Amino acid sequence: MLFNSLTFLWFFLIVYGLYVVLNHRWQNRMLIVAGLVFYGWWDWRFLSLLIASVFLDFFCGLKIHDAGTLTRRRLWLAVSMTGNLGMLGFFKYYNFFADSFAELLTALGFQAHPSTLRFILPVGISFYTFQSMSYTLDIYRRQMTPTHSLTNFAVFVSFFPQLLAGP
């Protein structure tokens, strides 16, 4: 869904109308659903990446804050960084390696068309990955304390007007 489309205009008007009439508790839940619908509109199969990022960093943020030793804090930060950068790296660099693999197969006498090995890069994955990681980094640096509300954190990551921000 593009920001300059009629579909987005209707979507925004419905979300805004619901936001105005709902109380705070339901506003945040509705904003999560709106963010997921907005992101899933492009390709629903990539919703699992956004949801995984939310759960990973929410959980790791709590564990980093509650860790009693620097070693444990570093361990949970490493879990967050590995999970996030693993997802991001896979989708950013998979096609490069798939093309190289296809060339290798061709050189060995096998037929492999590169387009059959390719993945589509999920839109906005860099932005929401780094935004989510910044949360755990801020907790690790003790610049903030984690939220104990999964709903609030999910709104932070999936808020649709800024979900696809970035260059």
C-alpha positions as CSV (number, residue, x, y, z in Angstrom):
1,M,0.0,0.0,0.0
2,L,1.6,3.3,-1.1
3,F,1.3,6.4,1.0
4,N,0.0,8.3,-2.1
5,S,-2.8,5.9,-3.0
6,L,-6.5,6.0,-2.5
7,T,-6.3,2.7,-0.6
8,F,-3.9,4.3,1.9
9,L,-6.2,7.3,2.3
10,W,-9.2,5.0,3.1
11,F,-7.0,2.9,5.4
12,F,-5.8,6.0,7.2
13,L,-9.2,7.5,7.6
14,I,-10.5,4.2,9.1
15,V,-7.6,3.9,11.5
16,Y,-7.9,7.5,12.6
17,G,-11.6,7.2,13.1
18,L,-11.1,4.1,15.2
19,Y,-8.3,5.8,17.2
20,V,-10.5,8.7,18.1
21,V,-13.4,6.6,19.4
22,L,-11.4,3.9,21.2
23,N,-10.0,4.3,24.7
24,H,-6.2,4.2,25.3
25,R,-6.0,0.4,25.9
26,W,-7.7,-0.4,22.7
27,Q,-6.0,2.4,20.7
28,N,-2.7,0.6,21.0
29,R,-4.1,-2.8,20.1
30,M,-5.8,-1.3,17.1
31,L,-2.5,0.4,16.0
32,I,-0.7,-2.9,16.2
33,V,-3.3,-4.5,14.0
34,A,-3.2,-1.5,11.6
35,G,0.6,-1.8,11.4
36,L,0.4,-5.5,10.7
37,V,-2.3,-4.9,8.0
38,F,-0.3,-2.1,6.5
39,Y,2.9,-4.2,6.4
40,G,1.1,-7.3,5.3
41,W,-0.6,-5.5,2.5
42,W,2.6,-5.6,0.4
43,D,3.3,-9.3,1.2
44,W,1.7,-11.1,4.2
45,R,4.4,-13.8,4.2
46,F,6.9,-11.3,5.7
47,L,4.7,-10.5,8.7
48,S,6.5,-13.3,10.6
49,L,9.8,-11.3,10.3
50,L,8.3,-8.2,11.9
51,I,6.5,-10.2,14.6
52,A,9.7,-12.2,15.3
53,S,11.7,-9.0,15.7
54,V,9.1,-7.6,18.1
55,F,9.1,-10.7,20.3
56,L,12.9,-11.2,20.1
57,D,13.8,-7.7,21.3
58,F,11.0,-7.3,23.8
59,F,12.2,-10.6,25.5
60,C,15.9,-9.7,25.2
61,G,15.3,-6.2,26.5
62,L,13.7,-7.6,29.7
63,K,16.5,-10.2,30.0
64,I,19.3,-7.6,29.6
65,H,17.7,-5.4,32.2
66,D,17.3,-8.3,34.7
67,A,20.7,-9.8,34.1
68,G,22.8,-9.7,37.3
69,T,26.2,-9.8,35.6
70,L,27.8,-8.1,32.6
71,T,28.4,-11.4,31.0
72,R,24.7,-12.2,31.1
73,R,23.8,-8.8,29.8
74,R,26.3,-9.3,26.9
75,L,24.8,-12.8,26.2
76,W,21.3,-11.4,25.8
77,L,22.5,-8.5,23.7
78,A,24.3,-11.1,21.5
79,V,21.1,-13.1,21.2
80,S,19.3,-9.9,20.0
81,M,22.0,-8.8,17.6
82,T,22.5,-12.3,16.2
83,G,18.8,-12.8,15.6
84,N,18.2,-9.4,14.1
85,L,21.3,-9.2,12.0
86,G,20.8,-12.8,10.9
87,M,17.4,-12.1,9.5
88,L,18.5,-8.9,7.9
89,G,21.7,-10.4,6.5
90,F,19.9,-13.4,5.1
91,F,17.4,-11.3,3.2
92,K,19.9,-8.6,2.2
93,Y,22.7,-10.9,0.9
94,Y,20.9,-14.2,0.0
95,N,20.4,-13.1,-3.6
96,F,24.1,-12.4,-4.0
97,F,25.0,-15.9,-2.8
98,A,22.2,-17.5,-4.8
99,D,23.5,-15.9,-8.0
100,S,27.0,-17.1,-7.2
101,F,25.6,-20.6,-6.4
102,A,23.7,-20.7,-9.7
103,E,26.9,-19.8,-11.6
104,L,28.8,-22.6,-9.8
105,L,26.1,-25.1,-10.7
106,T,26.2,-24.0,-14.3
107,A,30.0,-24.4,-14.3
108,L,29.5,-27.9,-13.0
109,G,27.0,-28.8,-15.8
110,F,23.8,-28.4,-13.9
111,Q,20.9,-26.2,-14.9
112,A,19.9,-23.7,-12.3
113,H,18.2,-20.5,-13.3
114,P,19.1,-17.7,-10.8
115,S,15.5,-16.4,-10.7
116,T,14.4,-19.7,-9.1
117,L,16.8,-19.3,-6.3
118,R,16.0,-15.6,-5.5
119,F,14.1,-14.1,-2.6
120,I,12.3,-10.8,-2.6
121,L,13.8,-8.3,-0.1
122,P,11.1,-7.5,2.6
123,V,10.2,-3.8,2.4
124,G,11.3,-1.8,5.5
125,I,13.3,-4.7,7.0
126,S,16.4,-2.5,7.6
127,F,14.4,0.2,9.3
128,Y,12.4,-1.8,11.8
129,T,15.3,-4.2,12.5
130,F,17.6,-1.3,13.5
131,Q,14.8,0.5,15.4
132,S,14.1,-2.7,17.3
133,M,17.9,-3.3,18.0
134,S,18.3,0.3,19.2
135,Y,15.9,-0.5,21.9
136,T,17.9,-3.4,23.3
137,L,21.2,-1.4,22.8
138,D,19.7,1.5,24.9
139,I,18.7,-1.0,27.6
140,Y,22.2,-2.6,27.5
141,R,23.8,0.8,27.9
142,R,21.4,1.6,30.7
143,Q,20.1,4.6,28.9
144,M,16.5,3.4,29.4
145,T,14.6,0.7,31.2
146,P,12.5,-1.8,29.3
147,T,8.8,-1.6,29.0
148,H,6.9,-4.4,30.6
149,S,4.1,-4.0,28.0
150,L,4.4,-6.1,24.9
151,T,1.6,-4.0,23.4
152,N,3.5,-0.8,23.9
153,F,6.7,-2.2,22.4
154,A,4.8,-3.7,19.5
155,V,3.2,-0.3,18.7
156,F,6.7,1.2,18.8
157,V,8.0,-1.2,16.2
158,S,5.0,-1.7,14.0
159,F,3.6,1.9,14.0
160,F,2.5,2.1,10.3
161,P,3.3,5.8,9.5
162,Q,6.9,5.2,10.3
163,L,7.2,1.5,9.5
164,L,8.7,2.0,6.1
165,A,10.8,5.1,6.9
166,G,14.3,5.4,5.8
167,P,16.2,6.2,2.6
